[in-house]
Amino acid sequence: MAICAAMELQTMDEFDRRILAIVQADASRSHQSIGEEVNLSPSSVRRRLQALRKDGVILGEVALVDPAKLGLSFLTLVSFEKESQRIYDAFRRQMIADEAVSQCYSVSGEFDFVLMVHAVSPAAYEQWGERVLMANPALKRYSTSVVWSHTKFTTRVTPAQG
């Protein structure tokens, strides 16, 4: 997958990268406005955005919501006692379907998964943890940290360049 991503980056030119930077900051901007900033016609911007969507570089366009306005966020680290492809796949499907989970990452190290879970209160999170995590017989343990504030939050993806 990393090789495919690197190849995808090579097929994008500087115009594509500049357009991506703009729409990652504000996807509501018009083709005209973007074109003026990158020195392309609105129709060229439209065609490039269509190609980036078709190629799967742009996955979707959404409204960002401040999680603090809706409750609390909990960083949850999950570790399994029993590990198998079947167990991991079932857990991934469960996390995808669970609306309280906004992010789920399979990771290396002491824990197997990192989750971002949202709840209206600590008590609601505790009930979620008991219902969702503690009910899983393959789970070894989970550890939770309350997110007090966001020092940085962005959906922008800008890979480091050596």
C-alpha positions in Angstrom: 0.0 0.0 0.0 2.8 2.4 0.8 4.3 1.8 -2.7 0.9 2.6 -4.3 0.7 5.8 -2.2 4.2 6.8 -3.3 3.3 6.1 -6.9 0.1 8.2 -6.6 2.1 11.1 -5.2 4.5 10.9 -8.2 1.6 11.2 -10.7 0.2 14.4 -9.0 1.8 17.6 -10.1 2.3 20.8 -8.2 -1.1 22.1 -9.2 -2.8 19.0 -7.8 -0.9 19.4 -4.5 -1.8 23.1 -4.2 -5.4 22.3 -5.0 -5.4 19.5 -2.3 -3.9 21.9 0.3 -6.7 24.4 -0.4 -9.6 22.0 -0.3 -8.3 20.3 2.8 -8.5 23.7 4.5 -11.9 24.7 3.0 -13.7 22.3 0.7 -16.5 24.9 0.2 -14.3 27.2 -1.9 -15.5 27.7 -5.5 -13.5 26.4 -8.5 -13.1 30.1 -9.5 -11.6 31.0 -6.1 -9.2 28.0 -6.2 -8.3 28.7 -9.8 -7.4 32.3 -9.0 -5.1 31.1 -6.2 -3.3 28.4 -8.2 -3.4 30.2 -11.5 -5.7 27.7 -13.4 -9.1 28.1 -15.0 -12.2 27.0 -13.0 -12.8 24.2 -15.5 -9.3 22.9 -15.0 -9.7 23.0 -11.3 -13.0 21.1 -11.6 -11.4 18.4 -13.9 -8.5 18.0 -11.5 -10.8 17.6 -8.5 -12.9 15.1 -10.3 -9.8 13.1 -11.1 -8.6 13.2 -7.5 -12.0 11.9 -6.4 -12.0 9.2 -9.0 -8.5 8.1 -8.1 -9.5 7.9 -4.4 -7.1 10.6 -3.3 -10.1 12.6 -2.1 -12.2 10.2 -0.1 -15.1 12.6 0.8 -16.0 16.1 1.9 -17.6 16.7 5.3 -18.4 19.3 7.9 -16.1 19.3 10.9 -17.8 19.4 14.3 -16.2 20.5 17.5 -16.4 17.4 19.7 -16.2 19.4 22.9 -19.5 21.0 22.0 -21.1 17.5 22.1 -19.5 16.0 25.2 -16.2 14.4 26.0 -13.6 12.5 24.0 -11.8 9.4 25.3 -8.5 8.1 23.9 -8.9 4.3 24.3 -6.1 1.8 24.0 -7.2 -1.8 23.4 -5.2 -5.0 23.8 -6.3 -8.6 23.0 -5.5 -11.7 24.9 -6.4 -13.9 22.0 -5.3 -12.7 18.5 -6.4 -14.0 15.2 -7.5 -12.5 11.8 -11.1 -13.5 12.6 -11.0 -11.7 16.0 -9.4 -8.5 14.6 -11.8 -8.4 11.6 -14.8 -8.8 13.9 -13.5 -6.0 16.1 -12.9 -3.7 13.1 -16.4 -4.3 11.9 -17.8 -3.6 15.3 -15.8 -0.3 15.6 -16.9 0.8 12.1 -20.5 0.2 13.0 -20.3 2.0 16.4 -21.2 5.6 16.1 -19.5 6.6 19.4 -16.2 5.6 17.8 -14.8 8.3 15.4 -11.4 6.8 14.8 -10.0 3.3 15.0 -6.4 2.5 14.3 -4.6 -0.9 14.3 -1.2 -0.2 15.8 2.1 -1.8 16.7 3.4 -2.0 20.3 1.9 -2.9 23.6 -1.7 -2.2 22.4 -3.4 -3.6 19.3 -5.9 -0.8 18.6 -6.2 2.9 19.4 -9.8 4.4 19.4 -11.2 7.9 19.7 -14.6 7.5 21.5 -17.1 10.2 22.3 -19.7 10.2 25.1 -21.8 12.8 26.8 -20.3 12.0 30.2 -17.8 9.8 32.0 -20.7 7.6 33.1 -21.9 7.2 29.5 -18.4 6.2 28.5 -18.2 3.7 31.3 -21.5 2.1 30.2 -20.2 2.0 26.6 -16.9 0.4 27.7 -18.8 -2.3 29.7 -21.3 -3.0 26.9 -18.8 -2.9 23.9 -15.3 -3.7 25.2 -15.8 -5.7 28.3 -18.3 -7.9 26.5 -15.6 -9.1 24.1 -14.1 -12.4 25.5 -10.9 -11.9 23.4 -10.1 -8.6 25.0 -7.2 -8.6 27.5 -7.6 -5.0 28.7 -8.3 -1.4 27.7 -6.9 1.8 29.0 -8.6 5.2 28.7 -7.4 8.8 28.8 -9.9 11.7 28.9 -9.1 14.3 26.3 -9.0 17.6 28.1 -8.3 19.8 25.1 -7.1 19.7 21.5 -3.7 21.2 21.1 -3.8 20.4 17.4 -6.6 18.8 15.4 -6.6 18.7 11.6 -7.8 16.4 8.9 -5.2 17.8 6.6 -2.7 15.2 5.3 0.7 16.7 4.4 3.4 14.0 4.3 6.9 14.9 5.6 9.4 15.2 2.8 12.7 13.7 4.0 
